[in-house]
Structures are given as structure tokens and as C-alpha cells.
């Protein structure tokens, strides 16, 4: 298993509720969904590997 960096994250309670409901739709934990969203955004912006042309 890949070692992951832990760090505290403060967020607006309303945003947390949105992510909490959203993660249930995606069958992920809140933490897993936040990581998914960050990774997806980093990929689309070309910060993590090459962005796909159809997403630009």
C-alpha cells in the first residue's frame, strides 16, 4: 500500500456537508472523495501527468 501524507484540513461546514452527501453517491469516504477531486483537478490542469485533450 502506498504511504500517504497526513495533514489537518479546515473547511467550511456547509462545503463539508456537500462533499459528505456527494461521497455517498460515489461510494467513497469523505477523505477518499476529497483526494479524488484534487487528483482529478490536478490531472485536468496538467499538474499530474498529461491532460486529456477532450477535457480541455
C-alpha positions as a Markdown table, in Angstrom:
| # | Residue | x | y | z |
|---|---|---|---|---|
| 1 | Unk | 0.0 | 0.0 | 0.0 |
| 2 | Unk | 1.2 | 3.5 | -0.9 |
| 3 | Unk | 2.2 | 5.6 | 2.1 |
| 4 | Unk | 0.1 | 8.8 | 2.2 |
| 5 | Unk | 0.8 | 12.2 | 3.8 |
| 6 | Unk | -1.5 | 13.2 | 6.6 |
| 7 | Unk | -2.3 | 16.8 | 7.4 |
| 8 | Unk | -5.2 | 18.7 | 9.1 |
| 9 | Unk | -7.7 | 20.3 | 6.8 |
| 10 | Unk | -10.1 | 23.0 | 7.9 |
| 11 | Unk | -13.2 | 23.6 | 5.7 |
| 12 | Unk | -16.4 | 25.4 | 5.7 |
| 13 | Unk | -19.1 | 23.2 | 7.4 |
| 14 | Unk | -21.5 | 23.7 | 4.5 |
| 15 | Unk | -18.9 | 22.6 | 2.0 |
| 16 | Unk | -18.2 | 19.6 | 4.1 |
| 17 | Unk | -21.9 | 18.6 | 4.1 |
| 18 | Unk | -21.9 | 18.9 | 0.3 |
| 19 | Unk | -18.9 | 16.6 | 0.0 |
| 20 | Unk | -20.3 | 14.2 | 2.6 |
| 21 | Unk | -23.5 | 13.8 | 0.5 |
| 22 | Unk | -21.5 | 13.6 | -2.7 |
| 23 | Unk | -19.2 | 10.9 | -1.5 |
| 24 | Unk | -22.1 | 8.7 | -0.6 |
| 25 | Unk | -23.3 | 8.9 | -4.2 |
| 26 | Unk | -19.8 | 7.8 | -5.3 |
| 27 | Unk | -19.3 | 5.1 | -2.6 |
| 28 | Unk | -16.2 | 6.7 | -1.2 |
| 29 | Unk | -15.2 | 8.1 | 2.2 |
| 30 | Unk | -15.1 | 11.9 | 2.6 |
| 31 | Unk | -11.3 | 11.7 | 2.7 |
| 32 | Unk | -11.2 | 9.5 | -0.4 |
| 33 | Unk | -13.6 | 11.8 | -2.3 |
| 34 | Unk | -11.5 | 14.9 | -1.5 |
| 35 | Unk | -8.4 | 13.1 | -2.7 |
| 36 | Unk | -10.3 | 12.0 | -5.9 |
| 37 | Unk | -11.4 | 15.6 | -6.6 |
| 38 | Unk | -7.9 | 17.0 | -6.0 |
| 39 | Unk | -6.3 | 14.3 | -8.2 |
| 40 | Unk | -8.9 | 14.8 | -11.0 |
| 41 | Unk | -8.4 | 18.6 | -11.0 |
| 42 | Unk | -4.5 | 18.2 | -11.0 |
| 43 | Unk | -4.7 | 15.9 | -14.0 |
| 44 | Unk | -7.1 | 18.2 | -15.9 |
| 45 | Unk | -4.8 | 21.1 | -15.2 |
| 46 | Unk | -1.7 | 19.2 | -16.4 |
| 47 | Unk | -0.1 | 19.3 | -13.0 |
| 48 | Unk | -0.2 | 15.5 | -12.6 |
| 49 | Unk | 0.6 | 13.8 | -15.9 |
| 50 | Unk | -0.7 | 15.0 | -19.2 |
| 51 | Unk | -4.2 | 16.4 | -19.5 |
| 52 | Unk | -6.5 | 14.8 | -21.9 |
| 53 | Unk | -7.4 | 16.9 | -25.0 |
| 54 | Unk | -11.1 | 16.2 | -24.7 |
| 55 | Unk | -11.1 | 17.6 | -21.2 |
| 56 | Unk | -9.5 | 20.9 | -22.2 |
